[in-house]
């Protein structure tokens, strides 16, 4: 089975967009809140007396700064992959490789 | 799957740090040896770490009406093995604990154990089994990435259930509740992660045959 890149991206897009289009389960205060936050709420329900005994050393001062850092994390990673793939593709072409698909 | 800072009782936090430590030490040694033996694969190692960085920053909506993120550990595991991925995953988790207040230093051991130890080892087992039974590189990679992702979230649910048993249902009751939050949400995300990992692996199989052969992901004679 060999899926083309376009098909794969389409499938991922579908898996991501479909939940947004489906009617979300009833009784939610905020649709699509983070699972980590929901686990935190569940802990508070299971053990109402539990208080975290350690605070993060530093917290992003606002939601904007937090998204900035998340975007930085994603772009760092994407940059590394993009750099590598460009390098590998160029090396492959200059070594006389072809643009055609190689089968494994 | 990030257990937030301070959200594990002291004994659990210490226990998971102790449990994760030998895997990290072994991983660092293995990584150093790999880089000495195959220095040509350094760039590919960077790209594998980059993959985990991107995927774990993407918070995607799921059918449960909640959002979560993939782990991105499957790719590096198939290429470099679970010990090396433990180190890369640990770096991602440390970055998020220090700069994003996501996860934490006291819960770092627990988070490393789920995302950078259990996930990669499950991914590796799935990959080896699939390869041995004759599955293609793409199918094996998909299974590795998707099952490793899911195993990470199941592990987090178990870790939290151990620390916070249900007053009525005990450990099992709490595990079911935490899995309802984590594992169920993760199913479509695990499929997405599997597909994205196959996408990158297809490119690598096309452009990076020498490295993949050196790492024995592809055999030489093909």
Interface residues (C-beta under 8 A of the other chain):
Chain A: X1 X2 X3 X5 X8 X9 X11 X12 X15 X16 X18 X19 X20 X22 X24 X25 X28 X31 X32 X33 X34 X35 X36 X38 X39 X40 X42 X43 X46 X47 X50 X52 X53 X54 X55 X56 X57 X58 X59 X60 X66 X69 X70 X71 X73 X74 X76 X77 X78 X79 X80 X81 X83 X84 X85 X87 X88 X89 X91 X92 X97 X101 X102 X104
Chain B: X1 X2 X3 X4 X5 X6 X7 X9 X10 X43 X44 X46 X47 X49 X50 X51 X52 X53 X54 X55 X56 X57 X58 X59 X60 X61 X62 X63 X64 X65 X66 X67 X68 X72 X95 X96 X97 X98 X99 X100 X101 X102 X104 X105 X106 X136 X137 X138 X139 X156 X160 X164 X165 X166 X167 X174 X177 X178 X181 X182 X185 X186 X188 X189 X191 X192 X195 X196 X198 X199 X200 X202 X203 X204 X205 X206 X207 X208 X209 X211 X218 X222
